[in-house]
């Protein structure tokens, strides 16, 4: 459950902090006040894509923190495993997620103070909060989304995941078999080619770094005469006769030694110059030795050129560097080994493919059967929910499409996807006697919002996500339907924490906690302010939502009567066992 949300410097929000509790929380306010920004900020701390555009103008960074109470989720092994995998320890059963977005676009995500990748934060966030915006209502039109909702209702996600694993392994084995089942002539040709390539590279006896050494040695041999001349000239210029710099340095050292004996404070000068003398003498010895070592060797130069030519030819064939050539040889050796043991491997893989095909078919059959059974229950639950949400007295159905069960097990497994054989589509008939049709051809925007709410309420018992957020679920809904939508949200909040952004007082009046969002101007800048409403302040907001501003005694009385009526309705629902 979400306990607290703190937001700093997001869009027009300078700093706000909201406290949440169990049940239904409503966020209301004028359009543009910042209600959806609050949900966007929550999305950020749950791992949504970050953008520097969200950082409040004139500030270096934005920051969001969400505190969750995980009490009651001790048995959620997937969540516990995820936390353990990243070394995250709970603090008094609480999980603190935070996200910082800098003005340059960089972002940092943390869980209980520990930095984690945003991708991990997104997976963790999806387990804690389910946010539904208008785009999510549209996602209900997609067949893959409909199949996922049915599978969640059926409780078959573990079976579906196991089927997906089997299908992936089956396809991998089939691909490997296809590669091994090359025609004999092609396999032999490939084997001969690989043998030649491996032998050619092996005969070259390549060594990493060899080419650079050969290039340097070739440069020395090609310039041997000039190198020797330069070295000799350097040695002669430093120590060629009595007037050379080296003799001058020696004489200067002797004079400074004498100076130091006469003036002890200057003894250090002779030592400094002696170090310089030693350095010059060492340079002279080194260049003389170098000059004597330089010798033109045409035979060696020819050998180097031939070796470099061999390296160039190998690089043209197998890779741009010696490392790439050696890597190619290793890969060729592995492929050669696979070809030479191909017959045994083919037989083994064929046995494995048969086993996997049987497992895929069995799992797909079971998944399909459980889906069809759950579909009948979902149809009944959805039809009832649709009536409650005033979506007409029509019907809801799940249409199935499946390929013919012909062919052997391998052929049937080959046409099975990771989600099974079934292709489904949600159909509705808004009114009795009408033909069932796909949602996209029948449902309006407001109806889509209520259909999503109907699905969430039907799935509430099997949905393990503790917090559900509905961003403007009332879009396209009139005041006549608002009461039943609010009632359904409140019923849903008995099993989940529910947060809803709404413009309709009939929905907000059902809330156990109510926040008003409005804009203010502080020091010439627009800011979002959040107020927790209770008592008369809440009644005034509901009255303003009912009849506009200024609030009149009549609208205030209507708001009070509405709240009292809805409180009685809540008690009736609890007494009937539908609000617990």
Beta strands, then each sheet from edge to edge (+ up, - down):
strand 1: 2-10
strand 2: 13-19
strand 3: 24-29
strand 4: 61-69
strand 5: 94-102
strand 6: 107-111
strand 7: 114-116
strand 8: 129-132
strand 9: 395-401
strand 10: 423-429
strand 11: 437-438
strand 12: 467-471
strand 13: 497-501
strand 14: 513-522
strand 15: 525-533
sheet 1: 2+ 1- 4+ 5- 6+ 7-
sheet 2: 8+ 12+ 13+ 3+ 14+ 15-
sheet 3: 9+ 10- 11+
end
